[in-house]
Amino acid sequence: MGLSEVTKLSRTTLWRRFTPFFNYRISPEVINKLFPLKHCQNNCERWVLGLDGKWLHRFGVIMIYRDITNGINLWWSWQKSESYQHLCDDFYYVYLLTKLNPPSGIVSDWKSSIVALGKDFYPGIAHQRCLAHMVREARRLLPARSPFTFTLKLREIALNIMDISDPTDYFYWEQELGNWRQSYDQILRLKSFNPEVKKTSWFTHQNLRRAINLLTKDQESLFKYLHYNFLPKTNNSLEGVNSQLKQKLGDHRGMKPEQQIAFCYWHLTFSRVKTKKDLKKLWDSLKKELSVV
């Protein structure tokens, strides 16, 4: 049953009533004033900050900052990119929001800008690289239907990283990776040549090189959770939020970019509205600004 049947209002009337909301980006600052984050005022409670972005294709990215320990979306914004410059203000607002009880750790996809901002605003805290992001990239670089044995073996090693739960598991995993490198390291140095093009040579197995770098560069960041038992190994809590946004945006195809951004803001806002009392509080704060009754 559609909304028109439930409310017994025509589609034209519903469209007119909802029009003020279509392009309105409700600020997370407003939401945090309406629904204060009590745990951020309690310096005895340990929690972890997760952050990730939902790309709207070429229209930019919705950045989401979430307390993944308690399942609360703290802040959100639309940005043109995930560069240091574009995310700096977000980190500043999250810092102010949580300065009485800062996070004990961070989980992210390990973008260089996010790593740098984490160090600048929360120096000294543990920063876990999301293994789900890493595995997803490894699947792309190391296809399951590859004809090469060395690719399939490295793929298996990369996927097995999700099963590491203690230092012993890590020891055997690292041993497997070392055996692979001892057997196939020379393949990483193979080059292809073509004197007829401007770039006469390149590494033959470029994706393989990218995959091995994925597993070895900044490797300590992949296993922070082994040293800090409060840190999750993935950003699955945020992955769920992004998945819901993707589904909802797919259910409402045809929205203009501004409407997509506003839709994401409203979706994240309603994740903080838990009761009818909260809903009335939100409505009372907005109806004058939106000129609706």
N, C-alpha and C positions, 0 to 999 in steps of 0.2 A: 504494500500500500504506500503510495507516494505522500509527500508532505501536503499537497493540495487536498487530497482526500481526508487526511487526518485533521487538518485545520479548517476544512470546508471553505477555503479561500481560493479564488481563481489564481492561475499561474501569473497573470498580469499583476495582481495585487501582491503576491509573494515576491515577484521580481522587484516591484517598486519598494517594498519594505526592506529587502536585503541589499539593494543597490548601495547604500552608504557603507556597507562592510567590504565590498568587493576589492577596493583599492586601499583600504585602511590598514596600515601596518601598526598593530598594537605593540607598544614598546615593552620589552621585558622589564625595564626599570619601573614602569607603572605596575606590572604584575607583582614584582618583588615588594613594592610598597603595600599593595593590597593584601598579599599573602606572604608575610615575612618568613624568611628561611631560618627557623628557630635553631636548627642544628648548626648553622653557621655562627651562631652566637655562643655556642657551648664548646669551650676549648678543651673539653674532655673527650669529645667524640671524634674518632678517627674516620676519615672518609677519603675517597679517591676521585680525582677529577678526570673525566673522559671527554675528549673532544674529537669531533669529526665534521665533515662537510657533506651536504647533499647538493650535488651539482645540478643546476637547471640548464644543462647543455651549455650553449655559448652565452647564456644570460647571467652567468655568475654562480655563486655558491651560497647556500644557507649554512652558516656555521652554527653548530650546536655545542654548548658547554654543559655537561651533565654530571651531577653527583651520581656516579654509577654504583656506589655503595648503597644509597638509599633510594635510587631510581627517581631522581628529581632533576628536571631540566632547569638549570640555573640562569642561563643567558642564551640568546640567539641573535643573529644578525645576518643581513645580506651583504656580501662582499663581491667585488669584481674578481678577486683571486685569493689564494691562500698565502700571499706574500707577507713578509715581516711588516711592511708598511700598512697593509690593509688589516692585519689582525692585531696590531699593537693596541688600538683603542679597546678592542674586545677584552684583551688580557688585563688591561688597566681596570675596566669595569668589574671583571670577575675578581680581580685582586681586592678592590674596595669592598665588594660584596662579601668576601670571605676572609678579610684580614684579621678578624677576631679568632677565627678558627680555620687557618689555611689547610689545604689538602695535604695528606701525608704522602701522596703519590699521584702520578699522572700516567694515563694510558692514551697513546695516540698512534697515528700511522707513521710517525717518525719523519714527517716533512721537515726539511732543514729550518724553515721559518718557525715552526712550532717548537722544535727542540731549542732553538735560540731564545725564543720568548719564554719558554719554561724555565730556562736557566736565569734569565734576567729578572723575572717576577717571582719565581719560587726557587731561589738558589739552594742547592744541597738536597732537594727531595728526590726520591727515586722516580725515574721516568721509564716506564715499560713500553717497549715497542709492540704494537698489537700483532700477535701471531696470526690472527685471521687474515689481516691485510697481507702479511708476508706470504702466507700459503696461497692466497688468491693470485698474487703476482707470480709465484713459482709455478702454479698450474698453467698460467698463460705462457711463460717462458719455456716450460718443459712439457710439451703436449703429450698426452697419454698414447697417441697413435704414432709417435716418433719411431722411425725405423732404426734408430741408433740405440744400442744397449746402454752406452754411457749416459745418454739423456734419461732413459727410463730409470736407471739406477739412482741418478741424482734426484729425479722426481720423487722416488720412493723415500729417499733420505729427507728431502724437504718436507714431505707430508707427515713423516713420522715425528716431526718436531712438536706436533700437537700432543703427543703421548708422553712427553717428558714431564715428570711430576716431582722428581727429586734429583739430587746430585749424581746418584748412581746411573739413572736413566741418561742424564746429560753426558756422563763419561762414555757410555757405550755409543751414544749418538755421535759424539765428537770423534770417537774411534772409527766409526763407519765412514764419516766424512773424510777423515785423514786417509783411510784406505782407498777411497775413491780418488782423492787427489794424487796419491802415489801411483795409482794405475793409469789415470787419464789426464794428468796435468799437462802432458805434452800436447794434447789435443787443443787445449786452450790457446796455445801459441801458433797453431796452424794459420797460414794466411792464404788468401786467394789473390790472384794477379790478373790484371787486364790492362795491357799497355794502351788500349784504344780509348780509355776513358781518363778523365782528369785525375781522379783518385786511382792510381794504378794498383794499389793493394789495400786489403782490409782483412780483419780477422774472420776466418771462415765461420766459426760458431759463436757469433756475437751474443745470441740469447743465452747460450751456455755460460759465457763469461759473465753476463749480467746476473744469472742465477747463482753462480758461485759467489759473486760479490754480495748478493742478497743474504747469503748464509754466513759469510765470514766478516764483512765489513761492519764495524761497531757491533760485534757479536755479543758483547756484554749486555747491550740494550735488549736483546731477545730473551734474556734469562734473569732479569731483575726479580721476577716473581719467585725465583728459587731462594732468594736471600731475604725477601720481604713477604711474609705469608699473607699480608692483607692486600697485596696487589694481585688483581686478576691478570691472566695472560692474554686476554682478548678484550676488545671493546664491544662485546656482543650486546650489552645493554643498549648502546648507541646504535648498533647495527639494526636492532629491532625498531628503533625510532625511525631510522632512515628507510627501512623496508615499508613501514606504515605510510610514510610520506610518499614514497614511490607509488604505492598502490592507490592512495587517495588521489594523487595527481593524475594517475592513469584513468581513474574512474571519472575524472572531470577534464577530459581532453578538450582542447580548444580555448583554454584560458590564455589571455595575453600574459606576457612576462610579469607585468606589475601585479596582475591578479594571482599568478602562481606564487609570487613572493608573499603577498598578503595572506593567501591561503595557508602557506607554511607557518606564518606567524600566528594565525588563529589556531591552527592545529596544535602548535606548541603551547599556546596560551591555555587551551582547554585541558592540556595534560596536567595543569596546576589547579584546575577547578574540580573539586572533589565532591561537593555537596550542593544541594539546591540553595543553601544559604550563601555559599561561595558564588554561585551563579548570579544571585540577586545582587550581591555586593559588586560584582564585575559590571553588571548591567547598569546599576545606579551610577557608577563612576564614568560610564561611557555615553549614556544616552544624550546628555546635554552636548557633549563634544561632537557627536555624530548627528545631532539635530533630528533625533527620532523619538517617538513616544510609544 
